[in-house]
Amino acid sequence: AWEDMQGTCAPQQDDEAPLNIIIPVVVVVGLLLLGLIYMVVKQHHTIKYKTRDVNTAPKDGVVALVFTDIEGSTALWDASKDTMSKALEIHHNVIRKVIDRHQGYEVKTIGDAFMIALESADAAVQVANDIQTDLLAAEWPIGLADMPSACTEFAVSHSREKMPRAIFRGLRVRIGVHLGQHSQDAEEGGQVQIQYDDVTKGYDYYGPAVNAA
């Protein structure tokens, strides 16, 4: 009877936005956050190794150069581009992890070859040794097992108690190492010339010691 006489109270307006506005806003913000996270993760993946940090580049004195190159890479690419693409990513990760470990400097990468500079012969030999050891332990694509220059090879043990030891597995990488003294003028007998490139924002190395490596 009261409602008939007085009428019903109008419902109070809710200060909160209706769902048809909240849901689209949440979706848009969520997509933006996912996009931002993806960009951060991708950038982190790109720079996960600080091998091009100029602070680690030798700038004077003794310079040790290391060159790496995959054996038979042209034939491997012809055999299976998909397998080699996967293998090359593993190869690059292994080498860059070793460069990071010994605070070396990745001068440049051309195709499947690395040029690395370090401040001592000892560090250069350790880098070369660790690259070979880590390549041997890497999880290579199964397709490499059918390729002659990438299959696993064992050293036969003369002791009956020992199992044959793997000496090659996956990509086989040749490594050259050489040492030189920095000098700005090659005509004065300088073995290594060091130059900073304003375009690439990094250091490069030239001279007889580099050619020998």
C-alpha angles and dihedrals in degrees: 000000000000091000091049091053101039103023125232123294113255112245113260116252111252113232091211118092116255119257092251087068100035097052097054091046092051091048093050093047090047092052091049091051092049090050091050092049090049091052092049092049092047092049091047089052090051095052100031089120120054093205093131094053104133090210089074094047115110107244103175144004120025117010123191116202125204124189123188129192134175114241114238094357095154092057091045092053090049090051097052127350093187094053093045092049090057093042093049092055090053090046092052093047092050094050095044091049089054092047089052091048093057096035092243127158123244102218095183145327119223113185104306095341126099129202112201131182125202137173100240143030089237092058091047093053091046090051092050092048095047092048091056093045094048093045088054091054097042122118099245125191110269090236091073090067090075095052116093096220094046106039123112116271125193133206109227112235119224090209117085091213095059127074119227110277122231111238099170130031128160121342115012113221125198115210130198122195129188138160133219144168117245118244128160093220118059090193089064091061096268112164097198129030117197121206132179114220113215091199099053092029090226144098127264131191132218139172143073095310091054092049091049092052 
